[in-house]
Amino acid sequence: MLHNWRSELQFEENYNEFLRLLQDEDYLEVTFDKESGGVSAVHMLHKFDKQIGPYGVRRGDYELTVVKVLRRLGHRIVLEAEPSSGEKKCDGLLDDVPTEIKAIEGTGEWAISTKLLKAERQHAQCVVLYFPEEVLYSFFRVSEGIRLFGTSPEVNPESELIRILVIVGDELVACWNKKATPIEGWSI
């Protein structure tokens, strides 16, 4: 499991954000983890997908699982309001970075790169790939999906995407960071 140890300053900043969110009537499920310093909240206009996925779980619950994992690791994760129509926005902010959560439910060769392309179009700077079932995940599969994404002609050369986190079940298992140049690609 990857850990994200927080400094005392970050712990205090997260606690202050927790107190602010508690006072904001637009946010629900405001939670602070006293051990890690992680904080999470959900805007009342955030839309959870009600569709049941192939594993018998409501797809919106995937986002809640991701929120719990990241909060437990000391992150600040806030699911924001989503517009009722028009262009889809990112799901929220992870440590103040626009973030999209994408569940990987299929086994197709293009499943991961397609999710990354969709997140890029939503102007995400960070994508959390969530694998609800361990059988769907392999390091090679994610690496190949990132490679396919990076070589796709559909990728915007001005892409803001800089980080990809991978959560399997309830564990953060990998983090990729974009390198300085497109030729260098991504590093874990």
C-alpha positions in Angstrom: 0.0 0.0 0.0 1.2 3.5 -0.8 1.2 6.0 2.0 0.9 9.8 1.8 2.4 11.1 5.1 1.2 14.6 5.8 3.2 17.4 7.5 1.8 19.1 10.6 1.1 22.1 8.5 -0.9 20.0 6.0 -2.7 18.4 8.9 -3.7 21.8 10.2 -4.7 23.1 6.8 -6.9 20.0 6.3 -8.5 20.5 9.7 -9.3 24.1 9.0 -10.8 23.1 5.7 -12.9 20.5 7.5 -14.2 23.2 9.9 -15.0 25.5 7.0 -16.9 22.8 5.1 -18.8 21.9 8.3 -20.2 25.4 8.3 -21.1 25.4 4.6 -24.7 24.2 4.1 -23.9 23.1 0.5 -21.7 20.3 1.7 -22.8 17.0 3.2 -20.9 14.0 4.6 -18.1 16.2 5.9 -15.5 13.9 7.6 -12.1 14.3 9.1 -9.7 11.4 9.8 -7.9 12.2 13.1 -5.1 9.8 12.4 -4.2 10.7 8.8 -5.5 14.3 8.7 -7.6 13.5 5.7 -10.8 15.3 5.0 -13.7 14.7 2.7 -17.0 16.2 1.7 -19.7 15.9 -0.9 -21.5 18.9 -2.4 -25.3 18.5 -2.2 -25.5 18.9 -6.0 -23.0 16.2 -6.8 -24.6 13.5 -8.9 -24.0 9.9 -8.0 -24.6 7.4 -10.8 -27.5 5.2 -9.6 -27.0 2.5 -12.3 -26.0 -0.9 -10.9 -22.7 -2.1 -12.5 -21.8 -5.6 -13.5 -20.6 -6.4 -10.0 -23.9 -5.6 -8.4 -22.8 -2.3 -6.9 -24.4 1.1 -7.6 -21.7 2.9 -9.7 -22.0 6.0 -7.5 -20.8 4.0 -4.6 -17.4 3.6 -6.4 -16.8 7.3 -5.8 -17.6 7.0 -2.1 -15.1 4.1 -1.8 -12.4 6.2 -3.5 -13.2 9.1 -1.2 -12.8 6.9 1.9 -9.5 5.4 0.7 -8.0 8.9 -0.1 -9.2 10.4 3.1 -7.7 7.5 5.1 -4.4 8.3 3.4 -4.5 11.9 4.5 -5.8 13.6 1.4 -8.4 16.3 1.0 -11.0 15.0 -1.4 -14.2 17.1 -2.1 -16.8 15.9 -4.6 -18.2 19.0 -6.2 -21.5 20.1 -7.7 -22.1 18.8 -11.2 -24.2 20.8 -13.7 -27.6 19.4 -14.7 -26.8 20.0 -18.4 -24.0 20.9 -20.6 -20.3 19.9 -20.5 -19.5 17.4 -17.7 -17.1 18.7 -15.1 -14.5 16.8 -13.0 -15.9 14.9 -10.0 -14.1 17.2 -7.6 -10.8 18.3 -6.1 -8.1 16.1 -4.7 -5.7 18.2 -2.7 -7.1 21.2 -4.7 -6.4 19.5 -8.0 -9.3 19.0 -10.5 -9.9 15.2 -10.3 -12.0 12.7 -12.1 -12.8 9.2 -10.8 -13.2 6.5 -13.4 -14.2 2.9 -12.7 -12.7 0.2 -14.8 -15.4 -2.5 -15.0 -14.4 -4.1 -18.3 -11.5 -6.1 -19.7 -11.1 -4.6 -23.1 -7.8 -3.5 -24.5 -8.9 0.2 -24.8 -10.9 0.4 -21.5 -8.3 2.3 -19.6 -7.1 4.6 -22.4 -10.8 5.5 -23.2 -11.4 6.4 -19.5 -8.3 8.6 -19.5 -9.4 10.3 -22.7 -12.8 11.1 -21.3 -11.2 12.5 -18.1 -8.8 14.6 -20.2 -11.8 16.1 -22.0 -13.3 17.1 -18.6 -10.0 19.0 -18.0 -8.9 16.7 -15.2 -5.4 17.2 -13.9 -5.6 13.9 -11.9 -7.5 10.7 -12.7 -8.3 8.0 -10.1 -8.7 4.7 -11.9 -10.8 2.5 -9.6 -10.9 -1.2 -10.0 -13.9 -2.6 -8.1 -12.6 -6.2 -8.5 -9.0 -7.2 -8.1 -9.3 -9.7 -11.0 -9.6 -6.7 -13.4 -6.3 -5.1 -12.3 -2.8 -5.8 -13.4 0.2 -3.5 -13.4 0.9 -4.4 -17.0 -2.7 -3.7 -18.0 -2.6 -0.2 -16.5 0.8 0.5 -18.0 -0.4 -0.5 -21.4 -3.6 1.6 -21.1 -1.5 4.7 -20.2 0.8 3.9 -23.1 -2.2 3.7 -25.5 -3.5 6.9 -24.0 -0.2 8.7 -24.5 0.1 7.7 -28.1 -3.5 8.4 -29.1 -4.0 11.1 -31.7 -7.0 12.2 -29.7 -4.9 13.4 -26.8 -4.8 17.2 -26.6 -1.2 18.4 -26.8 -2.1 20.9 -24.2 -3.5 18.2 -21.8 -3.5 19.2 -18.2 -3.4 15.6 -17.0 -0.4 15.2 -14.7 -1.2 12.3 -12.3 -3.0 8.9 -12.4 -3.8 7.1 -9.2 -4.9 3.5 -9.2 -7.1 2.1 -6.4 -8.0 -1.6 -6.3 -10.8 -2.5 -3.9 -9.9 -0.3 -0.9 -6.2 0.1 -1.5 -4.1 2.7 -3.4 -1.7 0.5 -5.3 0.1 2.8 -7.8 0.6 6.4 -8.8 1.9 7.6 -12.2 3.2 11.1 -12.8 3.6 12.8 -16.2 7.2 13.6 -17.1 8.4 16.9 -18.4 8.1 16.0 -22.1 5.7 13.9 -24.2 8.6 11.7 -25.3 9.5 10.8 -21.7 5.9 9.8 -21.1 4.8 8.7 -17.6 6.7 7.4 -14.5 5.5 5.5 -11.5 
